[in-house]
Amino acid sequence: MDCQTHYLLETTYFIQSKFDHSLFIKKNSSSFIVLFVFVDDIILVRDCLSNIYVVKPFLNNTFKIKNLVHLKYLLGLEIA
């Protein structure tokens, strides 16, 4: 991940994991979002759907993302 991506995520209150530098977490008292960046893929996991409606437009404006909705495979592993 380049420095620009890291900076953009931190300016939107995502905190980079100390254990995995491709993992970012945004958490408050009522919800959380986990963002995993792997090369040119971004995976979002959330506990509240409304949080995604805030993060996805930001990511799309910054990176021009494609929304694949449900994760089926990651690095050759089937996600169920």
N, C-alpha and C positions, 0 to 999 in steps of 0.2 A: 504494500500500500504506500502510495506516495505521501509526502508531507502535506500537500494541499488537501487531500481527502481527510487525513487525520485532523487537520486544523478545522475544516468545515464541520466535521462531526462533533468536535469539542465545542465549537461555538453554538451548537444546538443542544448543549447540555448532555451529550453522550459522554460517558466516562469509559476510557479504555481499560480493559482487564489487565491486571498485572501478570496473569498467568498465560494468557493467549492474546497477543497483540492484534489479532484480527477480530476480536470480540469487543463490542461496545454495548454498554448498558445505560439506559435512561430510566430512572426510577423516581417515583414520588410516593407519597403516603397511600395513594389509592390504586396505582397501576405501574406497569413496567413494560419496556420494549427492549428486546435483545436484537442487536444487529450484528450479523457475522459477515465479514468481507473475505471472499476467497477469489483472488485474481480479478476476474471481471464479473463475479457473481455476488449478489447481496441477498442474504436471507434475513427476513424479519420475523420475529416471534413476539407475540403480544398477548396480554391478558384482557385487553379491552379494544374492541374494533375501532372505536372513535379515535384512538391514538394513531392508528395507521393512516387515517384521513389527513392527519397533520404532517406525518413524516414522509409519506409517499410523494406528495407534490414537491416538497423540498428536494428529495432525491431525484425526481424526474427533471426538475429545473436545473439541477446541478450536473447530473450524469446522463440524462436521457435514458431512463430505465424502461424495461419491458416487464409488464406485470403478468406473471405466469400463474397467479392465484395459489394453487396448491403445490407444495413441494412433493415430488414423487421420487426423484433420484438425486443423490449428492455424492460426487466423487466415486461413482460406480456402485454406491450402496442404495438399496431401496428403502425409502422412508415410509413407515406405516404408522 
